[in-house]
Amino acid sequence: MSWGFGIGKTPAAEFDTAIDAAGKDFPAPTAEQAVQIAAAFAAAKAIFASGAVGREGEYIASMSGHAEPGHERRKGFSGDMVHVTVERYIDYEVEP
């Protein structure tokens, strides 16, 4: 079962709170999805906290994955995966 959450343009000071709130209005995940979602949230926070994408300004994040029941392979279905992107938002209309 596939899942995906994201946060829009968010100030750095609110990044972790926004990640924690992502997906709160969606149906409850399966057990396998819940493990992946927790890992994706932790990864997004770790990337941000590391300073790898800066620590000031505004940020966007997207997290998605696919979790088969019991993590069992099924012919014709995607393999289990988790994808996390953390991006510093740049408004190219504004001069630096």
C-alpha positions as CSV (number, residue, x, y, z in Angstrom):
1,M,0.0,0.0,0.0
2,S,1.4,3.3,-1.1
3,W,1.4,6.4,1.1
4,G,2.7,10.0,0.9
5,F,2.9,13.2,2.9
6,G,4.5,16.5,2.5
7,I,4.9,19.9,4.1
8,G,4.7,23.2,2.1
9,K,6.9,26.2,2.6
10,T,7.7,26.1,6.3
11,P,10.0,28.4,8.4
12,A,13.1,26.6,9.8
13,A,11.9,27.1,13.4
14,E,8.7,25.2,12.6
15,F,10.2,22.3,10.6
16,D,10.0,19.5,13.2
17,T,6.5,20.5,14.3
18,A,5.3,20.6,10.6
19,I,6.8,17.1,10.0
20,D,5.1,15.7,13.1
21,A,1.8,17.1,11.9
22,A,2.1,15.8,8.3
23,G,-0.6,13.3,7.4
24,K,-2.7,13.8,10.6
25,D,-5.9,14.0,8.5
26,F,-5.3,10.8,6.6
27,P,-6.7,7.4,7.5
28,A,-4.8,5.3,10.0
29,P,-1.8,3.5,8.3
30,T,-1.3,-0.2,8.3
31,A,1.3,-1.6,10.7
32,E,3.9,-1.7,7.9
33,Q,3.1,1.8,6.7
34,A,3.4,3.1,10.3
35,V,7.0,1.8,10.6
36,Q,7.9,3.4,7.3
37,I,6.2,6.7,8.1
38,A,8.0,6.9,11.5
39,A,11.3,6.2,9.7
40,A,10.6,8.9,7.1
41,F,9.7,11.5,9.7
42,A,12.9,10.7,11.6
43,A,15.0,10.9,8.5
44,A,13.5,14.2,7.4
45,K,14.2,15.7,10.9
46,A,17.8,14.2,10.9
47,I,18.5,15.7,7.4
48,F,17.3,19.1,8.5
49,A,19.1,19.0,11.9
50,S,22.4,18.0,10.2
51,G,22.5,21.3,8.4
52,A,23.0,19.5,5.1
53,V,20.4,21.9,3.5
54,G,21.1,24.9,5.7
55,R,19.3,26.0,8.9
56,E,17.8,29.3,8.0
57,G,14.9,30.3,5.7
58,E,12.0,28.2,4.6
59,Y,11.9,24.5,3.8
60,I,9.7,22.0,1.9
61,A,9.7,18.2,2.6
62,S,8.1,15.2,0.9
63,M,7.9,11.7,2.2
64,S,6.4,8.7,0.4
65,G,6.6,5.0,0.4
66,H,5.1,1.6,-0.4
67,A,4.6,-1.2,2.2
68,E,3.2,-4.6,1.3
69,P,1.3,-6.5,4.0
70,G,3.9,-8.4,6.0
71,H,6.6,-6.9,3.6
72,E,5.9,-9.9,1.4
73,R,6.7,-9.8,-2.3
74,R,3.6,-9.8,-4.6
75,K,3.8,-10.3,-8.3
76,G,2.8,-7.2,-10.1
77,F,3.2,-4.9,-7.1
78,S,6.0,-2.4,-6.2
79,G,8.7,-3.5,-3.7
80,D,8.7,-1.9,-0.3
81,M,10.4,1.6,-0.4
82,V,10.7,4.9,1.5
83,H,11.6,8.2,-0.2
84,V,12.4,11.4,1.7
85,T,13.2,14.8,0.3
86,V,14.1,17.9,2.3
87,E,14.6,21.1,0.3
88,R,15.4,24.6,1.2
89,Y,12.8,26.8,-0.5
90,I,14.3,29.5,-2.8
91,D,12.1,32.3,-4.1
92,Y,13.9,33.2,-7.3
93,E,11.7,36.3,-7.7
94,V,13.4,37.8,-4.7
95,E,17.0,39.0,-4.9
96,P,19.4,37.5,-2.3
